[in-house]
């Protein structure tokens, strides 16, 4: 059967969410076309010839873009069976059904896609889907992802190494889901504290093929690489033995960086260039509302540990929440400057507002339920406004500064200084002279895609989704509208 798998956006990476199910479906004899619309034009011939069109929704941006695309797909191929799969599919089931999507798959989706394809191939129809079948936590025997016929890795985000050019980046996943229950995390409503491991041999073979195709650095896209600590450490040691010249990056919670501190030197010695960690806030009250599992002091301890070990931490933040104050925002900027991590923080991280999607654990808090407006199906979120209007305006200002800085390729310290002045202006205070600490890390490696999973799509993305586009080398999304 002819099947089209579509990704609208996945953080500047070659989408694992296309490559993995493509392997499962091709192994069973189906003819699969994969389309990554962040790097490719919509193939109308493939769309018109497809019996099944499945769209991957791993995050908010991807879902907003897909909502614009689905009416176009229905017009081009009315009889095709439409499926949406990934984290944000079951979270937005009513909205997707209203758009004409027949099947929704969340959690471990590969087996569900195979079963759907088999039913459609056998009798040309599918049975009505029960709510219980939307989310699967089955322990799958993963196939090696099939990345053939996808845009080349060099067309995706690159690793920028100041003073040493750039490196081609591949990506893979060693686990899915997460054992933690952070209130604002989109993984939680689907996985509910469950995580699943991808076998080491499957991961290594995926890496092996990408290195053969030119990858010089690998991003492990796991929500938390240390969820399965033994699996993680055995994997990176095997990785380094086989690919000693290839570097990598991982994402790990502050809580786990403290709990498994003794393992950090192994990460460093096996080629880990940096660790991303969702710090979110330096205000202990806000961290409590988010149920993050760490404190301000924990974050400062991790910075100290990384500096002692000669490692690089990339903290990410959600600075604008319903509990943020102007003073609290200035405090965040002071901590970043005093700790010498200005170079480690992408400027757009300083403008992000808390996203409250359908199913979010944030809605467990009575304060939040009383504060949010009714669910907005167009933005796929519960809108909220700060009680201090200066903060909403400041968030927009910071986003504009970050977007302009990205377009102009401005240095992070220069951009931070502009944000510093804007924040003090919003507070009605003179901006003290920034003392850029001698400890500030110069030459920090980072990925060229300044985009994160809680981001809204840009206006340009919404306009261009599926439209003809050149495959520009190292294309980088601009950022002008975040929540």
C-alpha positions, -999 to +999 in steps of 0.1 A: +000+000+000+012+036-007+018+054+026+030+090+031+046+099+065+049+137+071+068+157+096+062+194+098+089+203+123+113+185+147+138+210+162+160+211+131+167+174+133+162+147+107+130+133+121+133+101+141+095+100+140+096+094+102+126+072+101+115+047+127+079+039+114+093+040+078+115+010+088+086-009+103+063-003+074+088-010+046+098-042+063+062-054+058+062-045+021+045-011+021+057+016-002+065+046+020+073+082+011+087+103+039+082+141+037+100+165+061+082+198+053+108+217+073+132+209+046+111+197+016+082+208-005+049+189-003+050+161-030+015+164-044+019+133-066+028+112-035-002+127-016-027+120-044-014+084-047-015+076-009-040+053+008-027+063+042-013+097+052+002+099+087+014+131+103+040+131+131+031+155+160+060+154+186+055+190+198+034+221+198+049+238+168+045+206+147+009+204+156+001+240+148+017+236+114-001+203+108-034+220+115-027+243+086-017+215+064-045+189+069-072+208+049-048+209+020-042+172+022-079+164+024-085+186-007-057+168-027-067+133-017-103+131-002-104+093+001-071+089+020-071+078+055-056+105+078-037+095+109-019+117+134+007+102+158+031+114+184+029+132+218+005+159+207-019+137+188-039+122+218-036+156+236-056+173+208-079+145+197-111+165+195-095+192+174-078+167+151-111+147+146-128+180+136-102+184+109-110+150+095-083+129+111-096+093+116-068+076+136-049+090+166-018+072+180+003+083+210+030+067+230+047+038+212+031+043+179+051+021+154+031-010+160-002+009+158+008+023+124+016-011+112-017-025+124-036+004+108-018-001+075-025-039+075-062-033+081-064-007+053-044-030+029-066-060+037-101-046+034-097-010+024-113+003+056-105+007+093-127+001+123-138+029+145-110+037+170-116+033+207-102+058+232-082+029+248-063+022+216-050+058+211-021+055+235+001+024+237+028+017+263+037-016+247+074-027+249+084-027+213+113-045+196+125-015+177+137-016+141+168+003+130+154+036+116+153+038+078+166+073+068+168+066+031+152+091+008+152+117+036+169+151+031+206+148+038+219+156+073+239+185+061+206+203+053+197+202+090+210+221+120+247+221+124+270+221+155+287+254+157+321+252+174+334+288+178+369+291+163+366+257+146+337+260+121+308+237+121+301+199+122+273+179+105+249+166+131+230+133+132+204+124+158+188+094+174+168+083+204+180+058+231+147+060+251+112+075+249+089+088+276+101+099+310+098+085+346+092+120+360+060+141+362+069+177+357+036+196+356+044+216+324+059+188+304+039+175+273+053+140+278+035+135+311-002+134+298+008+106+274+035+085+292+024+092+328+058+084+343+066+055+319+097+054+297+108+029+271+143+019+261+155+015+225+180-014+225+217-005+224+223-024+191+195-006+173+208+028+185+244+020+176+234+008+141+214+040+136+245+060+146+267+038+125+247+045+093+246+083+100+284+084+107+289+066+074+267+093+057+289+121+072+277+128+107+304+142+130+282+148+160+251+130+174+223+145+193+205+120+216+169+132+216+158+114+248+137+135+271+161+125+299+192+105+289+197+094+326+162+079+330+179+045+325+213+052+339+228+017+332+215+017+296+229+052+291+264+046+304+268+013+286+256+030+254+281+060+256+310+037+263+302+015+233+296+046+212+330+060+221+348+027+215+334+025+180+333+063+171+361+079+191+362+110+168+324+116+170+311+139+197+275+140+211+251+159+233+224+147+257+195+162+277+195+154+315+175+168+344+192+188+371+180+163+396+197+135+377+229+155+372+232+156+410+220+121+417+244+105+392+273+130+396+299+102+396+290+093+360+296+128+346+333+123+340+325+093+318+302+115+297+330+140+293+356+114+284+334+097+258+329+128+237+299+146+253+304+182+242+275+196+263+245+186+284+211+204+279+191+207+311+156+222+315+162+245+345+131+266+338+135+290+367+158+301+396+128+309+418+121+281+442+084+289+444+080+287+406+100+255+405+076+241+431+046+250+410+062+233+380+071+202+402+106+202+387+123+182+414+152+206+419+159+240+436+178+271+428+207+259+449+207+225+430+212+244+397+241+264+412+257+232+424+255+217+390+271+248+374+299+245+399+303+207+392+304+212+355+330+240+358+352+218+380+349+189+355+356+211+325+321+203+310+296+225+293+260+229+305+233+244+283+205+255+307+170+262+292+143+283+308+106+292+309+112+327+324+076+339+320+050+321+341+019+333+359+041+336+390+070+356+375+076+391+388+098+418+373+121+414+402+123+377+396+131+381+360+159+405+368+172+380+394+173+353+366+194+376+344+217+384+374+223+346+381+231+339+345+256+368+344+272+361+378+275+324+371+293+331+338+269+312+316+257+339+292+273+321+263+255+289+273+220+303+271+203+308+237+188+343+239+153+331+228+153+310+261+149+343+279+116+352+262+096+320+264+062+320+281+047+289+298+026+269+274-005+252+289-018+226+263-048+203+267-041+177+293-014+196+310-008+189+347-006+226+352-044+225+352-043+205+385-035+238+403-066+257+413-046+290+408-040+281+372-076+270+365-089+303+378-063+322+358-065+307+323-090+317+296-110+289+279-091+265+257-083+281+223-084+255+196-066+278+172-036+281+194-041+247+210-035+261+244-051+277+274-043+314+271-031+333+302-019+368+310+004+381+337-011+401+365+017+426+358+012+438+322+048+449+321+058+412+319+037+404+289+052+434+271+087+424+282+083+389+269+074+402+235+104+426+236+128+399+245+115+376+217+120+405+192+155+411+204+163+374+202+148+371+167+167+401+154+199+389+170+195+355+152+190+372+119+221+394+124+242+366+139+249+388+169+270+374+197+252+361+228+268+385+252+258+415+230+222+401+228+221+395+266+232+431+272+203+443+252+179+421+271+194+432+303+188+469+295+152+461+283+144+443+315+156+471+337+137+496+316+106+476+321+112+477+358+117+515+357+153+510+369+187+521+355+206+491+341+238+485+361+269+481+341+272+444+332+303+428+347+309+400+323+327+376+346+361+364+337+346+329+343+322+334+314+328+305+290+340+316+256+338+293+226+308+273+239+297+248+212+260+250+203+235+238+178+225+262+151+187+257+154+175+282+181+141+265+186+125+245+214+095+223+218+074+248+237+076+273+209+048+286+187+054+284+149+066+316+133+044+335+108+068+325+081+064+289+089+026+291+089+027+308+055+052+284+039+041+250+052+042+226+023+050+253-002+078+249-027+111+258-010+148+254-018+167+230+004+190+258+018+221+245+034+220+248+072+186+263+072+178+280+105+143+289+118+139+324+130+119+330+162+093+357+165+064+343+184+068+321+214+045+310+242 
